[in-house]
């Protein structure tokens, strides 16, 4: 049971580190693509057609 005294704080620290990294990616706008979706919906040529 003594190992839990080490594992719980380490897991909380690593979870907080991952959460901080996620919020950093949101702040640096890595998930934003406002022009990409608007341009893709208007395309008439499709790249996913089977090649002969």
C-alpha positions in Angstrom: 0.0 0.0 0.0 3.0 2.3 0.4 3.4 2.3 -3.4 0.1 4.2 -3.7 1.7 7.1 -1.9 4.0 7.4 -5.0 1.7 6.3 -7.8 -1.2 8.6 -7.1 0.7 11.9 -7.1 2.7 10.8 -10.2 -0.5 9.9 -12.1 -2.1 13.2 -11.1 1.0 15.1 -12.2 1.1 13.3 -15.6 -2.6 13.8 -16.1 -2.2 17.5 -15.4 0.7 17.7 -17.8 -1.4 16.1 -20.5 -4.3 18.5 -19.8 -2.0 21.4 -19.9 -0.6 20.2 -23.3 -4.2 19.9 -24.6 -5.1 23.4 -23.5 -1.9 24.7 -25.0 -2.8 23.2 -28.4 -6.3 24.8 -28.1 -4.7 28.2 -27.3 -2.3 27.9 -30.3 -5.2 27.1 -32.6 -3.9 23.9 -33.9 -7.4 22.5 -34.3 -8.9 25.4 -36.2 -9.4 25.1 -40.0 -12.1 27.6 -40.9 -11.1 27.8 -44.6 -10.5 24.1 -45.1 -14.1 22.9 -44.5 -15.6 25.8 -46.5 -13.3 25.0 -49.5 -13.8 21.2 -49.4 -17.5 21.4 -49.5 -17.5 23.4 -52.7 -15.1 21.1 -54.6 -16.5 19.3 -57.6 -13.5 17.0 -58.2 -13.4 14.0 -56.0 -10.1 12.3 -55.1 -11.8 9.2 -53.7 -13.1 7.8 -56.9 -11.7 4.4 -57.9 -8.8 4.5 -60.3 -9.3 2.5 -63.5 
